[in-house]
Amino acid sequence: MTDDKIDGAALDGVAATCLWTLRNRAEESMHPGSAFHDPLAERLYGRIDYDYERFGKPNQTHPLRALALDVAIRAYLDLHPAATVVALGEGLQTTYWRLGRPGVDWLSVDLPPVIDLRRRLLPREPRMAAVPASALDRTWMDALDPARGVFISAEGLFMYFERDQVMSLIAECAARFPGGRLFFDSIPTWFRNRTMKGYRMSARYTAPPMPFSLPVSEAARLPAQIPGVATAEDLQPPPGRKAWRSRTLRKIAALPGPRDLRPSITLLSFAAHHGR
């Protein structure tokens, strides 16, 4: 890792969205009074030369999602300290360093340009490995030992896939990693439809199409639909600032009906033994 400036314009399409999430995490980390702290994200933000204003105004969605992921990984590692964490479509996430658990085995899976950027920007860690491929390329599964435990994150990823691709991937994860967990987030159906028509986040940026959505009520049915999926838990992110801290809004967001209109975070637990 060097301290030279990196040109972020080398990334485009879905790969460029890792700069969107990086900007939101870094800005929130620098905000006075924020409960989210990500010093490495702040450093990366300053090192990548990019027109971040293309993404519109910063918001708390991504940093609060990151906090929810931190909590979920820590809980699993407390039960399975020898487990491997797999970050699918990891982008420029810095979860490994926020966790403060250098002994955990970590596998980062992303497209080759993103893995190359991670190698240039992020510290080298002896327990971290990378697979420069799509998450849909199942070869990353071959590097894992299911007996030790596997936690899989798909942070900001599934919405860019087709429904059958997502369901097939979840089913294979459940079959190959009994006792494991899968963390993923999704957008509501109304927002999916908006992106498919061309969602302009600013005058200079249109978000990539996001063909997949899985509302909370649909995610709750996954255990009945996919063999090996034992439970599906709807995770509300930790409280943020201002409206993101409102107890009233959080209660409304958990109600049937309104909950399907918001972005969702789902934590799947895989059965320890199949053949239910």
Residue pairs with C-beta under 8 A, 6 or more apart in sequence:
1 120
1 121
1 122
1 123
1 124
2 120
3 47
4 47
5 47
5 48
5 49
6 47
6 48
6 49
6 117
6 120
6 121
7 48
7 49
7 50
8 16
8 19
8 48
8 49
8 50
9 49
9 50
10 113
10 117
11 18
11 19
11 113
11 114
11 117
13 208
14 160
14 208
15 91
15 111
15 113
15 114
17 91
17 156
17 207
17 208
18 91
18 92
18 93
18 114
19 48
19 50
19 52
19 55
19 92
20 55
20 62
21 62
21 91
21 92
21 93
21 156
22 41
22 44
22 45
22 48
22 91
22 92
23 45
23 52
23 55
23 58
24 55
24 58
24 59
24 60
24 61
24 62
24 63
25 36
25 38
25 41
25 62
25 63
25 66
25 94
26 38
26 41
26 42
26 44
26 45
27 45
27 58
28 34
28 36
28 38
28 58
28 60
28 62
28 63
29 36
29 37
29 38
29 39
29 41
29 42
29 63
30 42
31 241
33 241
34 63
34 240
34 241
35 67
35 238
35 239
35 240
36 63
36 64
36 66
36 67
36 240
37 98
38 63
38 66
38 94
38 98
40 94
40 97
40 98
40 122
41 92
41 94
44 92
44 94
44 121
44 122
45 52
47 121
48 121
51 204
53 202
53 204
54 201
54 202
54 204
54 205
55 201
55 202
55 205
56 201
56 202
56 205
60 240
60 241
60 244
61 263
62 156
63 240
64 237
64 238
64 240
64 244
65 155
65 156
65 185
65 237
65 265
66 93
66 95
66 98
66 155
67 237
67 238
68 183
68 235
68 236
68 237
68 238
68 265
69 95
69 153
69 155
69 183
70 95
70 98
70 99
71 238
72 151
72 181
72 183
72 235
72 267
73 85
73 95
73 99
73 151
73 153
73 183
74 99
74 101
76 83
76 149
76 151
76 181
77 83
77 85
77 101
77 104
77 151
79 149
80 148
80 149
80 151
80 179
82 148
82 149
83 104
83 105
83 148
83 149
83 150
83 151
83 180
84 104
84 105
84 106
84 107
84 144
84 145
84 148
84 149
84 150
84 151
85 96
85 104
85 105
85 106
85 107
85 151
85 152
85 153
86 106
86 107
86 109
86 140
86 144
86 150
86 151
86 152
86 153
87 93
87 95
87 106
87 107
87 108
87 109
87 153
87 155
88 109
88 110
88 135
88 140
88 152
88 153
88 154
88 157
89 109
89 110
89 135
89 154
89 155
89 156
89 157
90 108
90 109
90 110
90 114
90 118
90 153
90 155
91 110
91 114
91 155
91 156
92 114
92 117
92 118
92 121
92 122
93 155
94 122
95 153
95 155
96 104
96 106
96 125
96 128
97 123
102 125
102 127
103 127
104 127
105 127
105 129
106 125
106 127
106 128
106 129
107 128
107 129
107 130
107 131
107 140
107 143
107 144
108 115
108 118
108 128
108 129
108 130
108 131
109 130
109 131
109 133
109 135
109 140
110 118
110 130
110 132
110 135
111 132
111 133
111 134
112 132
112 133
115 130
115 131
115 132
116 132
118 130
119 130
129 143
131 137
131 139
131 140
131 143
133 139
133 140
135 154
135 157
135 169
136 161
136 165
136 169
138 172
141 172
141 173
141 176
141 177
144 150
144 176
144 177
146 176
146 177
146 178
146 179
146 180
149 179
149 180
150 177
150 180
150 181
151 180
151 181
151 183
152 173
152 177
152 180
152 181
152 182
152 183
153 182
153 183
153 184
154 182
154 183
154 184
154 185
155 183
155 184
155 185
156 185
157 184
158 166
158 184
158 185
158 186
158 212
158 214
159 185
159 186
159 187
159 192
159 210
159 211
159 212
159 213
160 208
160 209
160 210
160 211
160 212
161 169
161 211
161 212
162 211
162 212
163 211
163 212
165 212
166 212
166 214
167 226
170 182
170 222
170 226
170 229
170 268
171 226
171 227
171 228
173 180
173 182
173 270
174 182
174 226
174 227
174 228
174 229
174 268
174 270
174 271
175 227
175 228
175 274
177 270
178 228
178 270
178 271
178 272
178 273
178 274
179 270
179 271
179 272
180 270
181 267
181 268
181 269
181 270
182 267
182 268
182 270
183 235
183 265
183 266
183 267
183 268
184 265
184 266
184 268
185 263
185 264
185 265
185 266
186 212
186 213
186 214
186 215
186 219
186 263
186 264
186 266
187 195
187 210
187 213
187 263
188 213
188 215
188 260
188 261
188 262
188 263
188 264
189 213
189 215
189 260
190 261
191 199
191 210
191 213
191 263
192 210
192 211
192 212
192 213
195 207
195 208
195 209
195 210
196 209
196 210
196 211
198 206
199 206
199 207
200 206
200 207
201 207
214 264
214 266
215 259
215 260
215 264
216 234
216 259
216 260
216 264
216 266
217 256
217 259
217 260
219 232
219 234
219 264
219 266
220 232
220 234
221 232
222 229
222 232
222 266
222 268
223 229
223 230
223 231
223 232
227 274
227 276
228 270
228 271
228 274
229 268
229 269
229 270
229 271
230 268
230 269
230 270
230 271
231 268
231 269
232 266
232 267
232 268
233 266
233 267
233 268
233 269
234 254
234 259
234 264
234 265
234 266
235 265
235 266
235 267
236 250
236 253
236 254
236 265
237 265
239 245
239 250
243 249
252 258
253 259
253 262
